[in-house]
């Protein structure tokens, strides 16, 4: 597979210095930028999937007429958390 390049990016010198200061041992600025792009792509894909699921859930609720209050959902989540915490203490 051939590789491709990302467009050259002009940034404020302060931003470049800040990026260089956080590089880990053996890490290059190029690898840092590549990893940052990858992480943002993944975050945006996950965000888009989350929104898609939310819109599908909204449509399903509209069709069924079945809705839950925030208080009911939060109580159920609290109960789940309490149960999980109790199981980890065993």
Phi and psi in degrees as a GROMACS rama.xvg file:
@    title "Ramachandran Plot"
@    xaxis  label "Phi"
@    yaxis  label "Psi"
@TYPE xy
-75.8307  152.366  UNK-2
-96.9588  162.341  UNK-3
-127.984  167.22  UNK-4
-114.276  153.05  UNK-5
-87.8925  156.924  UNK-6
-61.3088  148.197  UNK-7
-61.4487  146.922  UNK-8
-128.819  119.675  UNK-9
-90.2291  129.29  UNK-10
-133.543  162.385  UNK-11
-63.0182  138.576  UNK-12
-54.5017  -32.454  UNK-13
-64.1728  -38.833  UNK-14
-65.5815  -42.7947  UNK-15
-62.4171  -44.9474  UNK-16
-62.4797  -39.3014  UNK-17
-63.6402  -42.3797  UNK-18
-63.4439  -43.5067  UNK-19
-64.4314  -33.2641  UNK-20
-67.963  -26.4723  UNK-21
-97.4556  2.10706  UNK-22
-61.9  140.184  UNK-23
-88.4109  165.841  UNK-24
-55.8145  127.628  UNK-25
82.2006  -3.32329  UNK-26
-89.4998  138.631  UNK-27
-100.964  161.794  UNK-28
-61.4394  -38.8727  UNK-29
-62.0258  -43.9142  UNK-30
-68.0469  -34.2573  UNK-31
-63.2793  -45.8516  UNK-32
-64.0602  -44.3363  UNK-33
-60.135  -46.4378  UNK-34
-63.8305  -36.7913  UNK-35
-64.5146  -41.8859  UNK-36
-63.7103  -45.5781  UNK-37
-59.4972  -45.0535  UNK-38
-63.3917  -40.1885  UNK-39
-70.0338  -35.9413  UNK-40
-61.718  -47.6081  UNK-41
-61.2763  -44.085  UNK-42
-60.7008  -44.0704  UNK-43
-68.4099  -35.7927  UNK-44
-65.0929  -44.5775  UNK-45
-63.1776  -40.243  UNK-46
-63.2705  -43.6403  UNK-47
-63.7089  -40.5961  UNK-48
-64.8461  -40.0228  UNK-49
-62.0008  -45.8518  UNK-50
-63.9408  -41.7282  UNK-51
-59.9801  -44.4856  UNK-52
-64.7045  -39.8864  UNK-53
-63.7497  -43.346  UNK-54
-66.3726  -37.9612  UNK-55
-64.7684  -40.1846  UNK-56
-65.1701  -40.9187  UNK-57
-60.785  -44.7798  UNK-58
-63.967  -40.5956  UNK-59
-63.1308  -41.3426  UNK-60
-64.7367  -40.5286  UNK-61
-61.9419  -41.4571  UNK-62
-70.7392  -38.6451  UNK-63
-87.2699  -22.7693  UNK-64
76.449  9.04994  UNK-65
-98.3211  115.776  UNK-66
-126.881  155.568  UNK-67
-125.412  140.401  UNK-68
-73.8871  156.627  UNK-69
-60.4759  -37.2636  UNK-70
-63.1592  -41.2819  UNK-71
-64.3775  -44.8611  UNK-72
-64.7767  -43.8915  UNK-73
-64.5825  -38.3767  UNK-74
-64.3401  -41.286  UNK-75
-64.1409  -41.0425  UNK-76
-65.635  -40.7552  UNK-77
-60.9642  -42.0563  UNK-78
-62.4748  -42.7278  UNK-79
-62.3962  -42.0226  UNK-80
-64.5149  -45.4834  UNK-81
-59.2201  -43.3328  UNK-82
-63.9537  -43.589  UNK-83
-64.7305  -41.545  UNK-84
-64.1066  -39.0701  UNK-85
-64.6841  -37.892  UNK-86
-70.4127  -31.8029  UNK-87
-75.4487  -19.4196  UNK-88
-81.4325  -11.6762  UNK-89
